[in-house]
C-alpha cells in the first residue's frame, strides 16, 4: 500500500535528518536539529511527489522526476547560502552547516525515491565527518600552531 510506503520513508527521513541535525545542534550551529529534520523530511516528500504524485496524470517519467529533484537542489542552495556569514574581511563561517543542509536534502531525496541504503550510508559518512574528522582537524591545527591561532 502506497500510504504505508510514504509513512515509512518520511519517518526514515526524519530519523536520518535528526542524526545530522543532532550533531549541528550539539555544536551550537545556526541550523540545528529542527532545521535538518525539516529539510530532510520535506525533500523526501518532494521526491515522493515527484516519483508517485502524478499517477492520475499518467505517472512520473524519469525526466520529470529528475527535473523536480534538480529544482529541489536549487532551492536548498539558497537555504545553505543563508547559513554562510562573513563576520569580517578575513573570516567566513557556516560553510560546513551549509554543506550539511545540502547533504540532508540529498538524503531526503534518496529516501523519497527509495534509495534508502545509500541514504543511510551517507548519513553515517556525514556524522563521522562531523564528529571524528572534526576532532582530527582540530588536533592537526593545534599541532601546527600550539597557541590555537589560525
JOUR-V255814 format. One record per backbone hydrogen bond with DSSP energy under -0.5 kcal/mol. CO is the residue of the C=O (numbers start at 1). NH is the residue of the N-H. If there is no record, write none. Layout:
CO_NH / CO_NH
This chain:
1_5 / 2_6 / 3_7 / 4_8 / 5_9 / 6_10 / 7_11 / 8_12 / 9_13 / 10_14 / 11_15 / 12_16 / 13_17 / 14_18 / 15_19 / 16_20 / 17_21 / 18_22 / 19_23 / 20_24 / 21_25 / 22_26 / 23_27 / 24_29 / 25_28 / 30_32 / 32_36 / 33_37 / 34_38 / 35_39 / 36_40 / 37_41 / 38_42 / 39_43 / 40_44 / 41_45 / 42_46 / 43_47 / 44_48 / 45_49 / 46_50 / 47_51 / 48_52 / 48_53 / 49_53 / 52_55 / 54_57 / 54_59 / 55_58 / 61_65 / 62_66 / 63_67 / 64_68 / 65_69 / 66_70 / 67_71 / 68_72 / 69_73 / 70_74 / 71_75 / 72_76 / 73_77 / 74_78 / 75_78 / 75_79 / 76_80 / 77_81 / 78_82 / 79_83 / 80_83 / 80_84 / 81_84 / 85_93 / 88_91 / 91_88 / 93_85 / 94_98 / 95_99 / 96_100 / 97_101 / 98_102 / 99_103 / 100_104 / 101_105 / 102_106 / 103_107 / 104_108 / 105_109 / 106_110 / 107_111 / 108_112 / 109_113 / 110_114 / 110_115 / 111_114 / 114_116 / 115_119 / 116_120 / 117_121 / 118_122 / 119_123 / 120_124 / 121_125 / 122_126 / 123_127 / 124_128 / 125_129 / 126_130 / 127_131 / 128_132 / 128_133 / 131_135 / 132_136 / 133_137 / 134_138 / 135_139 / 136_140 / 137_141 / 138_142 / 139_143 / 140_144 / 141_145 / 145_148
